[in-house]
């Protein structure tokens, strides 16, 4: 079995996968409609909870959206994966 240069270097260095710097968070509407946005956040740079004033289509106006944890792991899928 032949290894490429990069695979051999990984074995030699004993490197492991790094932990992702950014995580997905949920921005939940303060209007109580259940509408939410998903956003990426780097917790190493920003420790406080995010708050944005964004549009909530269920009440047809701009309201405050506050950060909440994601219920399940969120993965981004490419459009090509759905074909």
C-alpha positions as CSV (number, residue, x, y, z in Angstrom):
1,X,0.0,0.0,0.0
2,X,1.5,3.3,-1.1
3,X,0.7,6.5,0.8
4,X,0.8,10.0,-0.7
5,X,3.2,12.5,0.7
6,X,0.4,14.2,2.8
7,X,-1.0,10.9,4.2
8,X,2.6,9.9,5.2
9,X,3.1,13.2,6.9
10,X,-0.2,12.9,8.8
11,X,0.9,9.5,10.1
12,X,4.3,10.6,11.0
13,X,3.1,13.7,12.9
14,X,0.2,11.9,14.6
15,X,-2.1,14.8,13.6
16,X,-5.7,14.7,14.5
17,X,-8.6,16.6,13.2
18,X,-8.9,20.1,14.6
19,X,-12.0,21.2,16.4
20,X,-14.1,23.6,14.2
21,X,-13.6,27.2,15.2
22,X,-17.1,28.2,14.4
23,X,-20.4,26.7,15.5
24,X,-24.0,27.1,14.2
25,X,-26.4,29.0,16.4
26,X,-30.1,29.6,16.2
27,X,-31.5,33.2,16.3
28,X,-35.0,32.9,17.7
29,X,-37.6,35.6,17.2
30,X,-38.6,37.6,20.4
31,X,-42.2,37.9,19.0
32,X,-42.8,34.3,20.0
33,X,-43.7,33.0,16.5
34,X,-41.1,30.2,16.5
35,X,-39.4,31.7,13.4
36,X,-35.6,31.5,13.5
37,X,-32.5,32.1,11.5
38,X,-29.3,30.0,11.5
39,X,-25.9,31.8,11.7
40,X,-22.3,30.8,12.2
41,X,-20.5,32.1,15.3
42,X,-16.9,31.8,16.4
43,X,-17.1,31.4,20.2
44,X,-13.4,32.0,20.6
45,X,-13.8,35.6,19.4
46,X,-17.3,36.4,20.6
47,X,-18.3,35.2,24.1
48,X,-21.5,37.1,24.6
49,X,-24.9,36.1,23.2
50,X,-25.7,37.6,19.8
51,X,-28.8,39.8,19.3
52,X,-30.0,41.1,15.9
53,X,-32.9,43.1,14.7
54,X,-34.2,41.1,11.7
55,X,-37.4,40.6,9.7
56,X,-39.9,38.1,11.0
57,X,-42.2,37.2,8.1
58,X,-44.9,35.7,10.4
59,X,-45.6,39.1,12.0
60,X,-44.5,41.0,8.9
61,X,-42.1,43.3,10.8
62,X,-38.6,43.7,12.2
63,X,-38.2,42.2,15.7
64,X,-35.3,41.3,18.0
65,X,-33.7,37.9,17.4
66,X,-31.7,36.4,20.3
67,X,-29.2,33.5,20.3
68,X,-30.2,30.0,21.3
69,X,-28.5,26.7,21.0
70,X,-29.2,24.4,18.1
71,X,-31.4,21.4,19.1
72,X,-29.7,18.9,16.8
73,X,-26.4,18.9,15.0
74,X,-26.7,21.1,11.9
75,X,-24.8,20.3,8.7
76,X,-24.6,22.4,5.6
77,X,-25.4,20.4,2.5
78,X,-24.4,21.4,-1.0
79,X,-27.0,21.8,-3.7
80,X,-25.2,19.1,-5.7
81,X,-25.9,16.5,-2.9
82,X,-29.6,16.7,-3.4
83,X,-29.5,15.7,-7.1
